[in-house]
């Protein structure tokens, strides 16, 4: 069974978050990567070309959109063309709303700009939407976000659970698999979003 969510806002939240994650990762590579190489090398058990600790970036983008990224650590692997982040938190502030995407790990393929966010992935908007899954992926060329893992969506007294998610820019978002929806009093509210800097 496939549940189609007839709302472009939901699709936009997911897709814009992943797109901004790609842009932020590119900024981490260009702005911070070269500076990290000049610092005193640490003795670490990793094959990363360089490592950045306590990443904190913020910038104002087009249309009054502000984004902020925090991560405990970033590592770049030039040979494999990948960059990883640990304990990722992205906050986007738009003129009409704000929202956050958090995850235990993130990975960017530098050549394709494809992204994967893994481990306790949570997307929260200021107008009441919350999405939870174990893994969220972004295909930059196809402008497609998806998850093959169980997905839970909370929205104003309704909870929708499914076995996957499919979202494309300008199209409907679909919750896949065996879909269960709970409305009204039976819908359990999700836990509150963690405060900035608080352990997840």
C-alpha positions in Angstrom: 0.0 0.0 0.0 1.2 3.5 -0.8 -0.1 6.6 1.1 0.3 9.8 -0.9 0.5 12.9 1.1 -1.1 15.7 -0.9 1.0 18.5 0.5 3.9 20.2 -1.2 5.0 21.7 2.2 5.8 18.3 3.6 7.8 17.4 0.5 9.5 20.8 0.6 10.6 20.4 4.2 12.4 17.1 3.4 13.9 18.1 0.1 15.1 21.6 1.2 16.7 20.1 4.3 18.6 17.6 2.3 19.6 20.1 -0.3 20.9 22.5 2.4 22.8 19.6 4.0 24.7 19.1 0.7 25.5 22.8 0.5 26.7 22.9 4.0 28.9 19.9 3.5 30.5 21.5 0.5 31.2 24.6 2.6 32.8 22.4 5.3 35.1 20.9 2.7 36.1 24.1 1.0 36.3 26.6 3.9 37.5 24.4 6.8 39.3 21.5 5.1 42.4 23.4 4.0 42.7 25.2 7.3 42.5 21.8 9.2 45.6 20.5 7.3 47.8 23.3 8.6 47.0 22.4 12.2 49.2 20.0 14.2 48.4 16.5 13.2 46.8 14.3 15.8 47.7 10.6 16.4 44.4 8.9 15.4 43.3 5.6 14.1 41.6 6.8 11.0 42.4 6.9 7.3 40.8 10.3 6.8 42.9 12.9 5.1 41.8 15.5 7.6 39.5 15.7 10.6 37.6 18.8 12.0 36.2 18.8 15.5 33.3 20.8 16.8 32.0 22.0 13.4 29.8 25.1 13.7 28.8 27.0 10.5 26.1 29.5 9.9 25.1 31.6 6.9 22.2 33.6 5.4 21.1 32.2 2.1 18.7 33.5 -0.6 15.3 34.8 0.3 16.1 35.5 4.0 16.8 31.8 4.7 19.4 31.2 7.4 21.0 27.9 8.1 23.2 26.7 10.9 25.1 23.4 11.0 26.6 21.8 14.1 28.5 18.5 14.3 30.8 16.9 16.8 33.2 15.9 14.0 33.8 15.9 10.3 36.2 13.7 8.4 37.2 13.9 4.7 38.3 10.9 2.7 39.7 12.3 -0.6 40.6 8.9 -2.1 37.1 7.6 -1.8 35.5 11.0 -2.4 33.4 10.9 0.8 33.0 13.2 3.8 31.4 12.0 7.0 29.9 14.0 10.0 29.1 12.7 13.5 26.2 14.0 15.6 24.7 16.3 12.9 22.3 19.1 13.7 21.0 21.4 10.9 18.7 24.3 11.7 17.0 26.3 8.9 15.1 29.5 9.5 12.8 30.7 6.8 10.7 33.9 7.0 7.6 32.0 7.9 8.9 28.9 9.8 11.9 27.2 11.1 12.9 23.5 11.2 15.7 21.2 12.2 17.2 17.9 10.9 19.3 15.8 13.2 21.1 12.5 12.9 23.8 10.4 14.4 25.9 10.4 11.2 26.0 12.0 7.8 27.8 11.1 4.6 28.4 13.2 1.4 29.6 11.8 -1.9 31.8 14.7 -3.1 31.5 13.9 -6.8 27.7 13.4 -7.1 26.6 15.4 -4.0 24.5 12.5 -3.0 23.8 12.4 0.8 22.9 9.9 3.4 21.9 10.8 7.0 21.8 7.8 9.4 20.8 6.9 12.9 17.9 8.5 14.7 17.1 10.8 11.9 14.5 13.4 13.0 13.0 16.3 11.0 11.0 18.8 12.9 9.2 22.0 11.6 8.0 24.9 13.7 4.5 24.4 12.4 4.0 21.0 14.0 5.5 18.4 11.5 7.8 15.7 12.8 9.3 12.9 10.8 11.4 10.0 12.3 13.4 7.3 10.5 16.7 5.5 10.7 18.1 6.6 7.4 17.3 9.3 4.9 19.0 9.5 1.4 19.2 12.2 -1.2 20.0 11.6 -4.9 21.1 15.0 -6.2 20.9 14.2 -9.9 17.3 13.0 -9.7 16.3 15.4 -6.9 14.9 12.5 -4.9 14.8 11.9 -1.2 13.9 8.5 0.1 14.1 6.0 3.0 13.6 2.2 2.8 13.5 2.1 6.6 10.3 2.4 8.8 9.0 6.0 8.8 6.8 7.8 11.4 5.2 11.1 10.7 3.5 13.2 13.4 1.2 16.1 12.5 -1.4 17.8 14.7 -3.1 14.8 16.3 -2.3 12.3 13.6 0.4 9.7 13.4 1.3 7.9 10.1 3.6 4.9 10.1 4.9 3.2 7.0 7.8 1.1 5.7 9.4 3.7 3.5 9.4 7.2 2.1 9.7 8.6 -1.4 9.8 12.3 -2.2 10.8 14.2 -5.4 11.0 17.9 -6.0 7.7 19.2 -7.3 5.9 15.9 -6.8 3.8 14.2 -4.1 5.5 12.6 -1.1 4.6 8.9 -0.6 4.7 6.8 2.6 5.1 3.2 1.4 4.5 -0.3 2.6 1.9 -1.3 5.1 0.7 2.1 6.3 -1.0 2.7 9.6 -2.6 6.0 10.6 -3.8 7.0 14.0 -6.0 10.0 14.4 -7.3 12.0 17.4 -6.8 10.8 21.0 -5.1 7.6 20.0 -2.2 9.5 18.4 0.8 9.7 20.7 2.6 13.0 20.7 6.3 12.7 19.8 9.0 13.8 22.4 10.0 17.4 22.4 13.0 18.5 20.2 16.3 18.5 22.1 17.7 21.9 23.0 20.7 23.1 21.0 23.9 21.4 22.4 21.9 18.9 24.4 22.7 15.2 24.0 20.3 13.3 21.8 
